[in-house]
Amino acid sequence: MLSKTVKAHLALLGANLIYGVNYSIAKLVMPEFIEPFGFIFCRVLGALLLFWGLHAFMKSEKIDRKDYWRLFICGAFGVAGNQLSFFYGLNITTPINAAIIMTSNPVLVLIMSSIILKERISGIKLGGIFLGLSGAVGLILFNNSLSISTENIAGDLFIFINATSYAIYLVLVKPLMNKYEPITVMKWVFLFGFLFVFPFGFNQFTEIDWNSFTSNTWLAFLFVVIATTFFAYLFNIYALKSVNPSVVSIYIYSQPIVATMVALLIGQDELNLLKIVSALMIFVGVYMVSRKPKLKTVSN
């Protein structure tokens, strides 16, 4: 029987496997068939319907009135702010810039956890995050180059806003996971998130030509809505019941590993020492952040 902590890590691995392959799959749909904000509208609406539909078969939980405000803020940062700023920023900066900036998320989560949850920043945890960051940046930069240009500044800023927004969400949603089931939290987070997304994405949603979709387009579209949005969010929120936000966030460093593995499998890349060392740095970093400190025994 697997422990709750092991199940949490498996859920995080599953979520980041989905995120790792999502970039290639989403390109089959956007922007040729759906504009970015229209795609976000579809993602959030689809996940919203799935969460509320699934919750209909579960025992209803009473939400404390004071928690609706926190759910509202989580929807604003974790769904709307997170997705809208990422897609807008990515549209006016380079993918490599976005990937590098997103590695700041675990550091931001650590800072937010310290401020909001009063979580202690240990030397081991801090070292683990920077070790994982070094490995992830090494993988990202190996076959790419960072573009420093005034043309990319606005896009880079929005990607940083995205990373900050998701960090705030992970920290704010953690206390809710100590009181409610994941589906209950997600159905409200996506409802409030959809209210923010609606004015940005509705026009592009109405412009979608559904008849132009091929079979591959539909498969890619359903993967992004069901896997990348519904399951990935569910896996992350499930993990938060057992681990701290900093553990959830550091798994973002596994995404370059997934992308590298996919490239190796389809023959678009080759394995070398740098990639092996970078992957080991990420795995060790994840371990350092997720390990629980030993309790000191008091002798009488």
N, C-alpha and C positions, 0 to 999 in steps of 0.2 A: 504494500500500500504506500503510495507516494505521499510525502508530507506536503503541507500547504505551501511551504517555501519552494520546494522542488516544482510543484505545479505552477507556482507564480513565475518561476524562471522559464519553464517550458512555454507558458503563455506569452512571455516577453519575447522569447526566441521566435515563436510563431508570428507575432505581430511584426517583428522586424524583418523576417523572411518575406512577408507580404509587402512591406514598404520597400524592401530591396529590389524586388522585381516590378514594382508598380510603375516606376519611371518609364521603363521600356513599353509596358502595356498601355499606359495612359496616352503615349504618343500616337497610338493607332486611332485614337478618337479625337484628340485635341491637338491643334485648333482646326483641323480640316473639317470635322463634322460638328463639333461643339466648341464655342468660345469659352475661355477659362471660367468666367463668372457663371455662365450658364451651366457648365459642368459641375461647379461647386453647388449650385442650386439643386441639380439632380442628385448629387452625392448626399447632401444633407437631407433632402426630402425623402430619398429612398431609405436611408438609414433610420430616419425618424419614423417612417411607416413600419419598418421592420421591428424596431424597438417597442413601439406601442402595440403592434400586433402580437409580438411574443409575450409582452407583459399581460395581455388579456387572458392568457392561459395560466398566469401565476397568481398567487395569493397577493392581494393588494396590501401595500404598506402605507400607513399614515405618515405624511411628511409634516414635521414640525414647521409652524409658520415662519419661524426665524431662519429656517434652512432654505426657503424659497429664494431669498435674496442671494445666498451663496450659489445656488443652482443657476440663477440668472447670470451672475458674474462668470461662472464656469462656462455657460453657453456662449457668452460674449467673447471670452478669451480662448477657450478650448476648441470651439467650433468656428465661429465667425472670424474673429481676429486672426486666429491661427491659419486658416485656409485662405482667406481673402488676401492677407498680406503676403503669403508665400507665393501665390499664383501671380499677383500683381508685380511683386518684386522680381520673380523669375523671368517675367516678360521683358524687363528692362535691365537685366544684368546677365552675366554668363552663368551657366550651370556649375562651373568649377568654383566661382565666387560663392554661389549659394551653398554648395556643399561644404566649403571651408567655414563659412559663417555659421552654418547649422551645428558645427561641432562645439559651438559655445554654449549650446543648450544645457548640458550637464553642469557646467560651471554656474550658469544662471540659476538652475534648480537648486544647487547647493547654497547659493547666496539667499534665494527666496525662502528656502527651508529654514535657514538660520534666522531670518527676520520674522517670518510669519509663524512657523511651527516651533521656533526656538530649538531647532535641531542642532546638536553640537557638531562642529566641523572638526573631525579628527585628522591627524596627519596622515594616517593610512588611507582614509577616504579621499583626501585631497590628492595624495600621491597617485592613487588608482585612477582618478579622473584625468590627471595630466598625462599619465602613462598611456591610457586609452586614447586620449586626444592626440598624442604624438603618433601612435600607430595608425589612427584613422587618417590624419593629415598626410602621413607618409604614403598611404595607399592612394589617396585622392590625387596627390600631386605627382605621383610617379610618372604617369603618362599624360599629364596635363600641365598647364601653367596658369598661375594666378594672374588675372588681368586687373591692373591698377589703372583706372581711368576715371576722369571726372564724369564721363558719360554713364558710368555704372554706379555712381555714388547713391543716387536715389533708389535704385534697385537693391543695392547692398543694404541700405537703411531699412527697407521694407522686409528683407530677409531677416535682419536682426530683430525687427519688431515681431516677426513671426516666431523666432526662437524665444524671445522674452515672453510673448503671449502664451506660448505652450508651457513655459516654465511656471508662470503664474497659475495656469490651469492645473497642472499636476500637483502643485502644493495646496491650492485651495480645495481641490476635490478629495484630497486624502482624508480629512476628518469625516466627510460624508460616507466614505467607505467603511468607517467604523460603526455606522448606524444603519445603513441600508444595503440592500442587495444591488449588484452591479446593473441589472436591467432597469431597476427603479431609478437609479441615478442617471443612467444614460437616456432614458426616455424624456426626462425633464431637461437635461442639458441640451439635447438636440432640438427639443421644442423651442427653448429660448434662443438657441443658436440660429434656428431657421428664421426667427423673427428678424434677426439682424441681417441674415443673408438675403432675405426676400427682396428688399429694394435694390440690391446690387446685381442680383442674378436673374430677376424675372424677365426683363426685356430680352436678354440673350437666350433664355429658356424658350420663349415664344418663337424665336427665330430658327429653332432646330428643325431641320428637314429630316424627319424620322424615316421617310421612304428611301433616303439615300444610304441608309445603313446597310452594310454587307453583313454576312454571318460573322466574320472576324470582328467587325466593329461592335456588333451586339455582344459578343463574348467578352471583348475588352471592356465595354461599357459596364456590363454586369459584374465583372471582376472588380472594377474600381469601386462600384457602389456597394456590393455585398462584402467582398473580402477586405479591400483597403479601408473602407469607411466603417461598415458595420462590425466585422469581426476584429479588425485591428484595434479599434477603439474599445471594444468589449474585452479583448485580451489584456490590454493595458490597464483598464479599470479593474478587472478581476485581480490582476497582480498587485494592485495597490492595496488590496485588503490584507496582504501578507508582508509586503516590503515597502520601504520608504521611497518617496518620489525620486531621490537621487539614483536609486538602483534602476528604476524604470527608465530614467533619462539616459543613463550611460549605455544602455543597449542600442542607442542610436549609432554608436561606434561600430556595431556589427554590420550595419548596412553596406559600407564599402566592401566588407568581406563577401557578403552575398553577391554584390554586383561583380566582384572579381571571380567568384566561383562560377557564376552564370557565363561570364566571358570565357573562362577556361573550358567549360563544358561544350560551348558552341564553337570553340576553336578560334576565338577572337583575341586571346591573350595567352601568355606563357607564364609558368610558375618560375619564380626566382627567389633568391635568398632574402631580398628586401621585403617581398610580399609575405614570406613565411615569418620573418621577424616582426613585421607590422601586425600580423594576425595574432602572434603570441603576445605582443604588448597589449593588444585589445582584450584578449581573454584574461590575462593577468590583471589588467585594470578593472575589468568587470568583477573578478573575484575579490579584489581588494575593497571595492566599494560595497559589495553585497555581504561580505562577511560580518557577522555580528561580534561586537567586542566581548571579550570574556569578562564575566562578572567577578569582581574581586571578593575573595572570601575574607570574612572578618573573624579573626581568632579571639577567643575570650582569654 
